[in-house]
Every structure is written in C-alpha cells, then in structure tokens.
Amino acid sequence: MEIGFYGLGRMGGNMALRLVRAGHRVVASNRSPEPVREAEAAGAIAAFSIDELLQKTKPPRALWVMVPAGDATEHALDEIAKRAAKGDVLVDGGNSNFRDSMRRATKYGAMGLKFVDAGVSGGIWGLRNGYCMMIGGDADAVDRLRPALDALAPPNGWAHFGKTGAGHFVKMVHNGIEYGMMQAYGEGFELLHASEFGLDLQQVARVWNQGSVVRSWLLELAERAFEQEGTDLAAIKGYVQDSGEGRWTVIEAINHDVPATVLAHSLFARFTSRQDDSYAMKVAAALRNQFGGHAVERSASDSHDGDVRSGTEEQKKT
C-alpha cells in the first residue's frame, strides 16, 4: 500500500524503513531534511515539506504522524488536515493522551477525515523485532491500514481495541505498567548490589532470564546494560525522566477508584530521582533527630562540628 509518513525520529525513521522493506510505497517527510534524505537512501520517496507529502500521495490517503505528543502532534496533524482530502485517514502513532485523540477524531471528522490512534511499543528494537501496536478508531479506517499494520508488527502483534481513544488508552496503561516493572527491577538489583556477597548482577539477570517467572525483555535489557556499563553503572546518573503516560495512568486510576499503588509509587520514585538532595528527606531526617535523637548527616557547608549530630539527652527520652 501507499502511506505518507511524517516524523522520522528514532521510532518513526525505523518504522518507515520497516514499511519500505516490506514492499510498501512510503512517502517520508520530516521537519528537518537529513532524516528525509536517509529515508530516501533506504528506498522511501522523499518529501521535504507537508505540501510535498500531500502532493506525492494519492487520495484516499493513509497519513501517519510520528512526532512527540502535545503541541508538536497537534501542529503536524492540523497542518496535514488542512491539505488532506475527504476520506483520508490520519494516524497518530505518538504517545498522545487518549482524551486528545477523542477530541481530534471529532475535529477531523467534521472535516471529512478519518482518525486512528495507534499506541506503538518497541523502541529502537522495533525495526528488527517489529512493533506492538494498540489501535483505536473506526473499523473501516483500521481495515484500510491493515497491510501497513501487518508489516510493522510481529505476528499477532497488533489489535484493534475499539473506538477512537482506545488505542492510546491501552498504550497509556501499558506504559504505566512498564514504570512499575522498571521500578521493581531497580529496587531488586539495588538490594542485590548492596549485599555482602559481591554479586555479578549481569550473571543474576542472565540466570533469571532462563525460565524464571520474572524473566522479561526488560530483564534482558538489564543484562545487556550490566554487560556494557558494569555492575556499578558508574557512568549513569540516577535521573529518570517521564514522558507523561505514567502521570495520566495514575490520574485515570484516581478517576476510576482503582488503587494503582505500585504504578503511583513508580511514578513518584522518578520524581525523587531528579532531586540531588531531597528537601522532603531533609525534613524527615530533621524530625527523626528531633523526636528520637537520631544522628543526621551534615553537608560540607554546615557550620556544626563533625559529620553527624545526635539529639540532646532530653530529646532522647521522648
């Protein structure tokens, strides 16, 4: 099939290439020109503007947008919609909020366009392994995309989950679960690293990946990280960003009275990772010193003598 593809970043570029390798006619476009040239060298048709993207594809079109969620997605979809023909299918393959997808379906539907939300997982490995895809939208629009979806996904690797928004909702929860899994692995490996046994954590991950109930692709990636970076991960700062889906998952859990305690903890743990010296932990340390006389560690700039300070004898009695 023919597909117009806008957004050739780490995910989008590899998705366009996978489609080309499957024999589809891909017209590839991007805000900056170099990724377009790379896609052209791989067999795609180059389009150096949205106008050119529309000119080089024939209606009724399939037009896939793969850019960061938020303003970038809104702008790209709006610019494409202005130039699209009635009956064209717009696909948002980014990590958009499912409520935005529902709103966009209404907006573009009023223009005579079809809208499909596609939650995509697979990361930089998707080119080789295929992409897991969670699809929402009208059945007829999804059916038109089926050849491309079959090419992008591994066997049984995509599904249509219902009306517009369903795809991005399933992907949102998927990413929330991912947060929890990563946090569990992180805490477990920290405990292993802190033990007195001098454990080889790459070896632990390798063994766990052989038949254990905790084996997973994430654990395979942990094994790979320990191999490349060393057990101490000394070159990596413990700062973890979040791209939004974990927050949305927790908000929806609140909206539906679902006690998503693990997912919420994993989200807030990421916030903690961004604090070099958490003020909340300063307060907790100060309170422990005040009520129990527990020693507190002092920063280098502190005026008190010594590295630690215990509470008074009177405090120790409380």
C-alpha positions as CSV (number, residue, x, y, z in Angstrom):
1,M,0.0,0.0,0.0
2,E,1.0,3.7,-0.2
3,I,1.5,5.6,3.1
4,G,2.6,9.1,3.8
5,F,4.8,9.1,6.9
6,Y,5.6,12.3,8.8
7,G,8.2,12.2,11.7
8,L,11.4,10.3,11.2
9,G,12.9,10.3,14.6
10,R,14.2,7.2,16.5
11,M,10.9,5.4,16.2
12,G,9.5,6.9,13.1
13,G,12.5,6.5,11.0
14,N,12.8,2.8,11.7
15,M,9.0,2.3,11.2
16,A,9.3,3.9,7.7
17,L,12.2,1.7,6.9
18,R,10.4,-1.4,8.0
19,L,7.5,-0.5,5.8
20,V,9.8,0.1,2.8
21,R,11.5,-3.3,3.4
22,A,8.0,-4.9,3.4
23,G,7.4,-3.5,-0.1
24,H,5.1,-0.6,0.6
25,R,5.4,2.8,-1.1
26,V,6.4,5.1,1.7
27,V,6.5,8.9,1.2
28,A,8.6,10.1,4.0
29,S,8.7,13.6,5.5
30,N,10.2,15.4,8.5
31,R,10.6,18.9,9.8
32,S,14.4,18.7,9.3
33,P,15.8,17.4,5.9
34,E,18.5,15.0,6.9
35,P,16.2,12.2,8.1
36,V,14.3,12.5,4.8
37,R,17.5,12.0,2.9
38,E,18.3,8.9,4.9
39,A,14.8,7.5,4.3
40,E,15.2,8.2,0.6
41,A,18.5,6.4,0.5
42,A,16.7,3.4,2.1
43,G,14.1,3.4,-0.6
44,A,11.4,5.8,0.5
45,I,10.1,8.7,-1.6
46,A,11.4,12.0,-0.2
47,A,9.0,14.8,0.8
48,F,10.7,17.9,2.3
49,S,7.5,19.6,3.3
50,I,3.9,18.8,4.3
51,D,2.8,20.2,1.0
52,E,5.2,17.9,-0.9
53,L,4.0,14.9,1.3
54,L,0.4,15.5,0.1
55,Q,1.4,16.1,-3.5
56,K,3.3,12.8,-3.7
57,T,0.4,10.7,-2.2
58,K,-2.9,10.0,-3.8
59,P,-6.3,10.2,-2.1
60,P,-7.8,8.5,-0.3
61,R,-4.6,8.6,1.7
62,A,-3.1,7.0,4.8
63,L,-1.1,9.7,6.5
64,W,0.8,8.6,9.6
65,V,2.2,11.1,12.1
66,M,5.0,10.0,14.4
67,V,6.1,13.1,16.5
68,P,6.3,13.9,20.2
69,A,2.9,14.1,22.0
70,G,1.5,17.6,22.7
71,D,1.9,20.7,20.6
72,A,4.1,19.0,18.0
73,T,1.5,16.4,17.3
74,E,-1.3,19.0,17.3
75,H,0.5,21.2,14.9
76,A,1.5,18.4,12.5
77,L,-2.0,16.9,12.4
78,D,-3.6,20.3,11.9
79,E,-1.2,21.2,9.0
80,I,-1.8,17.9,7.3
81,A,-5.6,18.1,7.8
82,K,-5.7,21.5,6.1
83,R,-4.3,19.9,3.0
84,A,-5.9,16.5,3.1
85,A,-8.9,15.3,1.1
86,K,-12.1,13.9,2.4
87,G,-11.8,10.3,3.2
88,D,-8.1,10.4,4.1
89,V,-7.1,8.6,7.2
90,L,-4.9,10.4,9.7
91,V,-2.9,8.2,12.2
92,D,-1.3,9.5,15.4
93,G,1.3,7.0,16.4
94,G,2.8,9.0,19.2
95,N,2.1,8.7,22.9
96,S,-0.8,11.2,22.9
97,N,-3.3,11.4,25.7
98,F,-6.3,9.3,24.8
99,R,-8.6,12.3,25.5
100,D,-6.8,14.4,23.0
101,S,-7.3,11.6,20.5
102,M,-11.0,11.5,21.1
103,R,-11.1,15.3,20.7
104,R,-9.1,15.1,17.5
105,A,-11.4,12.4,16.0
106,T,-14.3,14.8,16.4
107,K,-12.4,17.8,15.0
108,Y,-11.1,16.0,11.9
109,G,-14.3,14.0,11.4
110,A,-16.1,17.3,10.9
111,M,-13.6,17.9,8.1
112,G,-14.5,14.6,6.4
113,L,-11.4,12.9,7.6
114,K,-10.9,9.6,9.5
115,F,-8.7,9.5,12.6
116,V,-6.9,6.5,14.1
117,D,-4.9,6.4,17.3
118,A,-2.1,4.0,17.4
119,G,-0.2,3.2,20.6
120,V,3.2,1.9,19.5
121,S,5.8,0.0,21.6
122,G,9.1,-1.5,20.5
123,G,11.6,1.3,20.9
124,I,14.8,1.3,18.9
125,W,14.5,-2.6,18.5
126,G,11.2,-2.4,16.5
127,L,13.0,-2.3,13.2
128,R,14.3,-5.8,13.8
129,N,11.7,-7.3,16.1
130,G,8.5,-5.5,15.0
131,Y,6.3,-3.1,16.9
132,C,3.5,-3.9,19.3
133,M,0.6,-1.7,18.3
134,M,-2.7,-0.9,20.1
135,I,-5.2,0.7,17.7
136,G,-8.4,2.7,18.2
137,G,-10.7,4.2,15.6
138,D,-13.5,3.3,13.1
139,A,-13.2,-0.3,11.9
140,D,-13.2,0.7,8.2
141,A,-10.3,3.1,8.7
142,V,-8.4,0.5,10.6
143,D,-9.1,-2.1,7.8
144,R,-7.5,0.2,5.3
145,L,-4.4,0.4,7.4
146,R,-4.2,-3.4,7.8
147,P,-1.4,-4.1,5.3
148,A,0.9,-1.5,7.0
149,L,0.0,-2.7,10.5
150,D,0.8,-6.3,9.5
151,A,4.1,-5.2,8.1
152,L,5.0,-3.1,11.2
153,A,4.0,-5.7,13.8
154,P,5.4,-9.2,14.6
155,P,2.8,-12.0,14.2
156,N,-0.2,-11.2,16.4
157,G,1.5,-8.0,17.4
158,W,-1.4,-5.6,16.8
159,A,-5.0,-5.4,17.7
160,H,-8.0,-3.0,17.2
161,F,-9.4,-2.3,20.6
162,G,-12.5,-0.2,19.6
163,K,-13.5,3.4,19.2
164,T,-11.1,6.3,18.9
165,G,-9.0,6.7,22.1
166,A,-9.0,3.1,23.0
167,G,-5.5,2.5,21.4
168,H,-3.9,5.3,23.2
169,F,-5.7,4.4,26.5
170,V,-4.3,0.8,26.3
171,K,-0.8,2.2,25.5
172,M,-1.1,4.6,28.4
173,V,-1.8,1.8,30.9
174,H,0.9,-0.3,29.1
175,N,3.5,2.4,29.9
176,G,2.2,2.7,33.5
177,I,2.8,-1.0,34.0
178,E,6.3,-0.5,32.4
179,Y,7.1,2.1,35.1
180,G,6.2,-0.4,37.8
181,M,8.2,-3.2,36.3
182,M,11.3,-1.0,35.9
183,Q,10.9,0.2,39.5
184,A,10.7,-3.3,40.8
185,Y,13.8,-4.4,38.9
186,G,15.6,-1.3,40.0
187,E,14.8,-1.9,43.7
188,G,15.6,-5.6,43.5
189,F,19.0,-5.0,41.8
190,E,19.8,-2.2,44.3
191,L,19.3,-4.7,47.1
192,L,21.5,-7.3,45.4
193,H,24.2,-4.7,44.8
194,A,24.1,-3.6,48.4
195,S,24.6,-7.2,49.8
196,E,27.8,-8.6,51.2
197,F,28.1,-11.3,48.5
198,G,29.8,-9.2,45.7
199,L,27.2,-10.5,43.2
200,D,27.7,-10.3,39.5
201,L,24.4,-8.7,38.5
202,Q,24.8,-9.5,34.8
203,Q,25.0,-13.1,35.8
204,V,21.9,-12.8,38.0
205,A,20.0,-11.2,35.2
206,R,21.2,-13.9,32.8
207,V,20.1,-16.7,35.1
208,W,16.7,-15.1,35.8
209,N,16.1,-14.9,32.1
210,Q,16.3,-18.7,31.8
211,G,12.9,-19.9,32.8
212,S,12.3,-17.7,35.9
213,V,8.9,-16.2,36.5
214,V,10.4,-12.7,36.5
215,R,12.1,-13.1,33.1
216,S,11.2,-10.4,30.5
217,W,12.6,-8.3,27.7
218,L,13.3,-5.6,30.3
219,L,15.4,-8.1,32.2
220,E,17.2,-9.0,29.0
221,L,18.0,-5.3,28.6
222,A,19.2,-5.1,32.2
223,E,21.6,-7.9,31.5
224,R,22.8,-6.0,28.4
225,A,23.2,-2.8,30.4
226,F,25.3,-4.5,33.1
227,E,27.5,-6.0,30.4
228,Q,28.0,-2.7,28.7
229,E,28.2,-0.4,31.7
230,G,29.5,-2.6,34.5
231,T,27.7,-3.7,37.7
232,D,28.1,-0.3,39.4
233,L,26.6,1.6,36.5
234,A,29.1,4.3,37.5
235,A,28.8,6.3,34.3
236,I,25.0,6.6,34.6
237,K,23.3,9.3,36.7
238,G,20.2,8.1,38.6
239,Y,18.0,10.6,37.0
240,V,14.8,9.2,35.3
241,Q,12.6,11.3,33.1
242,D,8.9,10.6,32.4
243,S,7.1,11.3,29.2
244,G,3.6,11.7,30.6
245,E,1.9,8.4,30.3
246,G,2.6,7.3,33.9
247,R,1.1,10.5,35.2
248,W,-2.0,10.0,33.0
249,T,-2.3,6.4,34.2
250,V,-2.3,7.4,37.8
251,I,-4.9,10.2,37.2
252,E,-7.2,7.7,35.4
253,A,-6.7,5.3,38.3
254,I,-7.9,8.0,40.6
255,N,-10.8,8.8,38.3
256,H,-12.0,5.2,38.3
257,D,-11.2,4.5,42.0
258,V,-8.6,1.9,41.1
259,P,-5.9,1.5,43.8
260,A,-2.9,1.6,41.5
261,T,-0.4,1.7,44.3
262,V,2.6,0.2,42.5
263,L,2.1,2.4,39.5
264,A,1.8,5.5,41.6
265,H,4.9,4.7,43.6
266,S,6.9,4.1,40.5
267,L,5.9,7.5,39.1
268,F,6.8,9.3,42.3
269,A,10.1,7.4,42.5
270,R,11.0,9.0,39.2
271,F,10.4,12.4,40.7
272,T,12.7,11.5,43.6
273,S,15.4,10.6,41.2
274,R,15.6,14.2,40.0
275,Q,16.4,15.6,43.4
276,D,20.1,15.7,44.2
277,D,19.2,16.4,47.8
278,S,15.5,15.9,48.5
279,Y,14.1,18.5,50.8
280,A,11.4,16.1,52.0
281,M,14.2,13.8,53.1
282,K,15.9,16.7,54.9
283,V,12.6,17.2,56.8
284,A,12.3,13.5,57.6
285,A,15.9,13.4,58.9
286,A,15.4,16.5,61.0
287,L,12.2,15.1,62.5
288,R,14.0,11.8,63.4
289,N,16.7,13.9,65.1
290,Q,14.1,15.9,67.0
291,F,11.9,13.2,68.3
292,G,14.4,10.4,68.7
293,G,17.8,11.9,68.8
294,H,18.8,10.0,65.7
295,A,22.0,11.2,64.1
296,V,21.8,13.3,60.9
297,E,24.4,13.6,58.2
298,R,25.6,17.1,57.5
299,S,26.5,18.8,54.3
300,A,30.0,20.0,53.7
301,S,28.9,23.7,54.1
302,D,27.2,23.1,57.5
303,S,28.6,25.2,60.4
304,H,28.1,22.4,63.0
305,D,31.2,20.5,64.0
306,G,31.5,16.9,62.8
307,D,29.7,14.9,60.2
308,V,26.8,13.8,62.4
309,R,24.8,15.3,65.3
310,S,22.8,13.5,67.8
311,G,19.8,14.9,69.7
312,T,20.1,16.2,73.3
313,E,19.7,13.8,76.2
314,E,16.2,15.3,76.8
315,Q,15.2,14.6,73.2
316,K,16.4,11.0,73.5
317,K,14.0,10.4,76.4
318,T,10.9,11.4,74.2
